[in-house]
Amino acid sequence: MKIVGRVESLWRYPVKSMRGEELPEAFAGFGGVYGDRMFAFHSSAAPKGFPYLTAREQQQMLRYQPVYRDADLMAKPPNLADVEALAPGLTTVYPSAAQVVVNVKTPAGELLAVDDPRLANDLREGISETHELTLLRSDRALTDCRPISLFSIQTARQLSQEVGANLDKRRFRANVYLDISSQIAFEEEEWVGRMLRVGTQTTLAVVKRDQRCKMITLDPDTSEANPDIIRHLAKQHESKAGVYAAVLVEGTMRPGDEIALL
């Protein structure tokens, strides 16, 4: 076992493609970070294999801020303490659909429930195609690929230098941002096929490099696009940056936790 870094910060995204929130701690379950991407908007105009409305089509989605109405309920699974008292690695139970309510602050400052038809109407504005939107909810994180994404601040810094612009790490929409001990950018990609222990219990299998898309070109505050970023990544890094992981042992992660390569 080798210590390869620490957790720099933890993030989740209650509604797919909307703004994320930084967490003081995050429970990593088999389906992903607790509360991550529990909601998404199904679009009639999207491909069947990827049937969501995202900031690829509606860039303004990045400026919508979702917040769980019951912050305590969504901080961790309700029965986590009981599970951990029995044995490590047991599967937790998530709240019922009726208990999980999200409010969304729009760019105009209006606060709407995630299932309010006015929110769907707002999201359709300015899109050329006709999108009939249906709200989806899932306990399993509605991620693009694997349930957990990891990205190092060293990789963000190097890409900033290569592109000649200060790239906010939030562009990469990771769940776990890493501070790598070696300070070598893209080192996380060398962990594909290996296992990581985060803190004392959470165990992840790093399964693949993260194939990037238009999302990283969008400024997380203004949603303005810089296509040079994705063009550079395609030319220099095979369009890939960061990694995806699956959860092998559930557990709570915290900023500052050591990350060990097993």
C-alpha positions in Angstrom: 0.0 0.0 0.0 1.3 3.4 -1.0 0.0 6.9 0.0 -0.4 8.8 -3.3 -2.2 11.9 -2.2 -5.1 13.4 -0.2 -8.6 14.5 -0.9 -8.5 18.2 -1.8 -12.3 18.6 -1.9 -15.6 16.7 -2.4 -18.5 17.7 -4.7 -21.9 16.5 -5.7 -24.4 17.7 -8.3 -28.0 17.2 -7.1 -29.4 17.8 -10.6 -27.5 16.5 -13.6 -25.7 19.3 -15.5 -26.6 22.0 -13.0 -24.2 23.7 -10.6 -22.5 21.5 -8.0 -22.0 21.9 -4.3 -18.9 21.4 -2.2 -19.3 19.0 0.7 -17.7 18.8 4.2 -17.9 15.0 3.8 -19.4 12.6 1.3 -20.7 9.1 1.6 -19.7 6.9 -1.3 -22.2 4.2 -1.9 -22.3 1.6 -4.6 -24.5 3.8 -6.7 -22.2 6.9 -6.3 -21.9 9.8 -3.9 -24.9 10.1 -1.7 -27.2 12.7 -3.3 -25.2 13.1 -6.5 -27.2 13.5 -9.7 -30.4 12.1 -8.1 -32.4 14.2 -10.6 -32.1 14.8 -14.3 -34.3 16.1 -17.1 -35.2 13.5 -19.8 -35.4 15.2 -23.2 -37.5 14.0 -26.1 -34.9 15.5 -28.5 -31.9 13.7 -27.0 -30.5 10.4 -28.3 -32.1 7.3 -26.8 -28.7 6.2 -25.5 -28.2 9.5 -23.6 -31.7 10.8 -23.1 -30.9 13.9 -21.0 -31.0 17.6 -21.4 -27.5 18.9 -20.4 -25.4 22.0 -20.7 -24.2 20.7 -24.0 -27.6 21.9 -25.4 -28.6 24.4 -22.7 -25.4 26.1 -21.5 -27.3 28.1 -19.0 -28.0 25.0 -16.9 -24.6 25.5 -15.3 -26.0 28.7 -13.7 -28.9 27.0 -11.9 -28.1 26.1 -8.3 -29.9 23.1 -6.8 -30.1 22.7 -3.1 -31.7 19.9 -1.0 -34.5 21.3 1.1 -33.6 19.0 4.0 -29.9 19.4 4.3 -29.5 17.1 7.3 -31.4 14.2 5.6 -29.2 14.5 2.5 -25.9 14.8 4.4 -25.7 11.0 4.8 -27.9 7.9 4.6 -30.4 7.9 7.5 -29.3 4.4 8.8 -25.6 4.9 8.3 -24.7 4.8 12.0 -26.7 1.5 12.5 -25.1 -0.1 9.5 -21.6 0.8 10.6 -22.3 -0.5 14.1 -23.0 -3.9 12.6 -20.1 -4.3 10.1 -18.1 -2.4 7.6 -19.3 -2.6 4.0 -23.0 -3.2 4.6 -25.3 -1.5 2.1 -27.2 1.5 3.4 -30.8 2.5 2.8 -31.6 5.8 1.1 -34.7 8.0 1.9 -38.0 7.6 0.1 -38.7 9.7 -3.0 -41.2 11.7 -1.0 -38.6 12.8 1.5 -36.1 14.0 -1.1 -37.0 17.5 -2.2 -34.7 19.9 -4.3 -35.2 23.6 -4.8 -33.4 25.3 -7.7 -32.3 28.9 -7.8 -32.5 30.1 -11.3 -30.0 32.6 -12.9 -32.7 35.3 -12.4 -32.8 34.5 -8.7 -36.1 32.8 -8.6 -36.4 29.7 -6.3 -38.4 26.9 -7.8 -39.0 23.3 -6.8 -37.3 20.9 -9.2 -40.6 19.5 -10.3 -42.2 22.9 -10.8 -43.3 23.1 -14.5 -42.0 26.6 -14.6 -38.4 25.3 -14.2 -38.8 23.0 -17.2 -40.2 25.9 -19.2 -37.3 28.1 -18.1 -34.8 25.4 -19.2 -36.3 25.2 -22.7 -35.8 28.9 -23.4 -33.3 29.7 -26.1 -32.9 26.1 -27.4 -33.4 25.7 -31.1 -34.8 22.2 -31.0 -38.1 21.3 -29.3 -37.4 19.6 -26.0 -40.2 18.0 -24.1 -38.8 17.6 -20.6 -39.6 15.0 -18.0 -38.1 15.0 -14.5 -36.3 11.7 -13.6 -35.2 10.6 -10.1 -32.9 7.8 -9.1 -31.0 6.7 -6.0 -28.2 5.6 -8.4 -26.3 8.6 -9.5 -27.3 9.4 -13.1 -23.7 9.9 -14.2 -22.4 9.6 -17.7 -20.4 6.6 -17.1 -19.2 5.2 -13.7 -20.5 6.4 -10.3 -17.5 8.3 -9.0 -15.2 10.7 -10.9 -11.8 11.8 -9.7 -9.6 14.6 -10.9 -6.4 16.1 -9.6 -5.7 19.7 -9.0 -2.2 19.1 -10.6 -3.9 18.1 -13.9 -6.1 21.2 -13.8 -3.0 23.4 -13.2 -1.0 21.8 -16.1 -4.0 22.2 -18.5 -4.2 25.8 -17.5 -0.5 26.3 -18.4 -0.9 24.4 -21.7 -4.0 26.3 -22.7 -2.8 29.7 -21.5 -5.9 30.3 -19.4 -6.8 29.9 -15.7 -9.1 26.8 -15.8 -11.3 26.6 -12.7 -11.2 22.9 -11.5 -15.1 23.0 -11.4 -15.1 22.8 -15.2 -14.2 19.1 -14.8 -17.2 18.3 -12.5 -15.5 15.7 -10.4 -16.8 14.2 -7.2 -13.3 13.9 -5.7 -10.6 16.4 -6.4 -7.2 15.0 -5.5 -4.0 16.6 -4.3 -1.3 14.2 -5.6 1.8 13.8 -3.5 4.2 13.6 -6.4 2.7 16.8 -7.9 2.7 15.1 -11.3 -0.2 16.0 -13.5 -2.3 13.2 -15.0 -0.8 10.7 -12.6 -4.4 9.6 -11.7 -4.6 8.0 -15.2 -1.8 5.6 -14.2 -4.1 4.1 -11.6 -6.6 2.6 -14.1 -7.0 -1.1 -13.1 -5.9 -0.5 -9.5 -7.7 0.0 -6.3 -7.7 3.1 -4.0 -8.6 3.4 -0.3 -9.8 6.9 0.6 -9.6 7.5 4.3 -10.0 4.5 6.5 -12.7 2.5 4.7 -13.9 3.7 1.3 -12.4 1.5 -1.4 -12.6 2.4 -5.1 -11.7 0.5 -8.3 -10.3 2.9 -10.9 -11.8 1.6 -14.1 -11.1 4.0 -17.0 -9.9 7.4 -18.1 -12.5 10.1 -18.5 -13.4 10.9 -22.1 -14.2 14.6 -22.2 -16.8 16.6 -24.1 -18.1 20.2 -24.5 -18.8 20.5 -20.8 -15.2 21.4 -19.9 -15.3 24.3 -22.4 -18.0 26.0 -20.3 -17.1 28.5 -17.6 -18.8 27.3 -14.4 -19.9 30.8 -13.4 -20.9 32.4 -16.7 -21.5 29.3 -18.9 -19.5 31.0 -21.7 -17.7 28.5 -24.0 -14.0 28.3 -24.8 -13.7 25.7 -27.6 -9.9 25.9 -27.5 -9.9 23.8 -24.3 -11.5 20.7 -25.9 -9.4 21.1 -29.1 -6.2 21.2 -27.1 -7.2 18.2 -25.0 -8.0 16.2 -28.2 -4.7 17.1 -29.7 -2.5 16.6 -26.7 -4.3 14.1 -24.4 -6.6 11.9 -26.5 -9.6 14.0 -25.3 -9.1 12.5 -21.8 -8.5 13.9 -18.4 -9.3 12.5 -15.0 -10.6 9.0 -14.2 -13.8 7.1 -13.3 -14.1 4.7 -10.4 -16.5 2.1 -9.0 -17.2 1.7 -5.3 -16.1 -1.6 -3.8 -16.5 -0.8 -0.2 -18.9 2.0 0.9 -17.7 4.6 3.3 -17.5 8.3 4.2 -14.8 10.5 2.6 -13.6 13.8 4.0 -11.2 16.6 2.7 -7.7 15.8 3.9 -8.2 12.0 3.8 -5.2 10.1 2.7 -5.5 8.2 -0.6 -3.7 4.9 -0.7 -3.0 2.9 -3.8 -3.6 -0.8 -2.9 
